[in-house]
Amino acid sequence: MIDHHRIALVTGANKGIGFAVARALAADGMTVLLAARDPGRGDEATAALRAEGLDVHRLTLDVSEPGSVREAAERVETRFGRLDVLVNNAGISGGASQTPGAADLDTVLAVFDTNVFGVIRVTDAVLPLIRRSSQGRVVNVSSGVGSMGNMTDPAHYMSRLPALVGYPSSKAALNALTVQYAKELRPYGILVNAVAPGACDTDFTRDLGYDLTRTAAEGAGIVVQLATAGPDGPTGGFFDDDGPVRW
């Protein structure tokens, strides 16, 4: 049973999987802070969920800007005093200019700044608030392309995807980062896991040219499952709908 007074923060939540996660957590009774770097888009997304009767509040947050992260954490502390769930969903693909041997280094740096360093910035900023929770949960939205097992298995379709320097490497780094936070926070009862939501029909994947039928709501399912896991739930793992994903 979910505590209907829990506070959740979802980054990159104005659209796609982040929006679906925000909706699902709020529908389960949580107060959800819908974090978006664009205040206008954040307002639109928040208004849409509030029109459904959900307890959602917009939080301006750019994970690549330390000042923005610090200010957002201060606002959460001032208004709520704690945080129970953090979903690190914000991420960028970096586009196609990441071919090994011809990668644009500025693009790769930008991908890592959002997908890896942004997670560190946000998690560290709100960690004092999560430690005040009796049910602290951190879920990092990774990707199946971050699995070196998948990417090196000739029988797996991901091994035949085009080689990219930035995005898959950033998700593999995020997986490793997840393990380190799980080790550090296990004594506090805070569960930290990474998830592979699958390729969903969102702006993110449409930009890559994929023709997909899996919905953002379906992708959000594994995120919500781990965000609401009980005290005996896993920590330090990587999961999709079917269970553990190989590293």
N, C-alpha and C positions, 0 to 999 in steps of 0.2 A: 504494500500500500504506500503510495507516494504521499509525503507530507505536503499538504496543500498550501503551505506557507513558505515553501522553498523558493530561493532566489536563483535564477539562472541568467548567465550572460552568454550570448551567442555572437561571435564576431562574423562580419561579412554576411549579415542576416537580412539584407533588404531584398534579396532575390534568391532563386535557386534552392539548393539543399539547405543553406542557412535559414532561409525563410520558412521552409518546410519544417525544420527542426524547431524553430521558434514557435510556430503554430502548434506543433504536437506537444511540446513541453507546456505551453500555456493551456492547451486543451486538457492536460492532465492536472491542472490546478496550480501550476507554478506562476510566480511573477517573473516575467521574462524581460530582460533588457536586450532590446534589439539593437545591436551595434552596427553602425554603418559609417563609412568615412564621408559620404555625401549627406549632409543634413536633410536636403530636400527629398532624396530617395528614401532616407530613413523615415522621414515623416510620412511619406506615402505608404510605405510598408506597414508602419505602426498603425496608421489610421485604418488600413484594410483589416488588420487583425482585431483591433479594438471594435470595429463594426460587427465582428463576430461574437462580441461579448467577452473577449479574452483580455487578461491583465498583462498588457504589453506596454513597454515604455521605450522610447527612442533614446539611444546613447550614441553621441558622435564619437567615433573612435577610428583613427587611422593607425593600423598596427605598425606601419613603417616610420611613424613619427613619435619619438620618445616623449615629447611634450604632450601630445594628444593622448597617449597611453596613460601618462601620469595624471592628467586632468580627469580622464574617465574613471580611473581607480579612485580618485579623491571624491568624485561625485557619488560613486557607489557606496563608499564608506559613509559619507555624510547622510545619504538618504536611507540606506538599509543597514549599515553596520556590519554586514557579513555577506558572504557569497557561498552558495551551496554547490552550484554547478557552473563550470566553465567549459564551453565548447569552442575550441580554436578551429573555426571553419574558414576564415578569410584566407584566400590563396589566389595566386595568379599562375597562368600556364607559361607565359613568356613568348607565346607564338612559335613560329617555325625557325627562327634564326639561332638554332642551338645545335647545329650539326657538328659532331666532333671533327676537329680540323679546320672548321670555318665558323665557329660559334662567336657571336657578338658578346664579349665579356660583360659589357654593361647590362645586357639583358639577363645574363646568368646571375650577376650580382643582384639585380632587382628581384629575381625569382627567389633567391635565397633570403634576401632581406625581408620579404613578406612571409614566405612559407616556413622559414626556420627561425630567423632572428626575431621576426614579429611574434612568433609563439613564445619565445623566451621573454621578450619584453612584456607581453600581456600577462603571461602566467606569473612571472616574478612580481609584477606590479600588484596583482590581486591576491597573491598567495597568503599574505597576512589575513585577508578576509576569509579565504577558504579554510584556513586553520581554525577559524572561529566556528565553523560548521560542524555539526555532529555527523554529517553525511556528505563530506566533500567528494566531489567527482570532477575529473578533468578528462575530456574526450578530445583527442586531436584528430582532425579529419585528414587522413592520409589518402593513399591511392594504391590500387593493385600494382601500378607500375613502380612503386617503391619497394616491391618484393623482389629481391635478387633471385629468389627461388623461381618465381614466375618468369622473370626476364631471361633466365639462363636455361630454362627447360625447353628443349626442342619441341616437346609435345604441347606446350602452352602457347596460345596465340600471342601473348605479350612478347614472347621472344622474337616474333616476326614484325613487331612494330618498328617504325623508323627510329634510329638512334638519336637521342637528344642528350645534350650535356646537362641542361639545367633542371627541368621539371622532375624527371624520375629521380635524379640524384638528390634533389631537395626533399622529396618524399621519403627516400631511404634514410636521409639524415634526420628527418622528423621522427621516423620510427625508432632510430637509435636514441634520440632525445627523449622520447616517451619512456623508454626503459630506464633512463637515468633519473627522471622525475619520479617514476614509480618506486625506484629503490629508495630515494630520499624521503618520500612522503608515506611509505608503507607504515612506519611506526605511528603515524598520526591518524591512520584509518582512512586516508585519502586515496581513492582508487584512480589510477591514471592509465588510460588505454588509447590505442590508435585504431582507427577504423578505415576500411575500404568500402565506401558506399556504392561502388560500381558506377559505370558510365551512364549518367542519367540525361534525359532530354532537358537540358538547361542551356542558357546562353554560353556558359563555359565550354561545354562540349560541342555545341553547334558551331562555335568559332573554329573548332578543329576539323570540321567537315564530317562529323559522324551523323549517321541516321539512326536514331535511337528511339526505343519505345518505353524504356524504364523511366518511371516518373521520379521527380524530386522527392515526393512523399515516400516512395519505396526506398530510395537511397537514404532517407532520413531515419528509417526504421532502426538500423543497427546503432546509429548515434544515440537515439532516444533510449534504446535498450541498455546501453552502457551508462548513460547519464543518470538512469534511474535504478541502477543495479543495487541490490541490497548489500549488507555488510559482508556477506560471503561471496560477493562478486569477484571477478578476476581483476588483476592489476598487472601492468607491465606487459600486456598482450597486444596482438594485432588481429582484428576480427572483421569478418564480413557476414553476410546473412547465413552462410553455411557453417560458421564457427571460426576457429583459429586460421589465420593466413600464415603461410610460411614466410620467414624473414627473407 
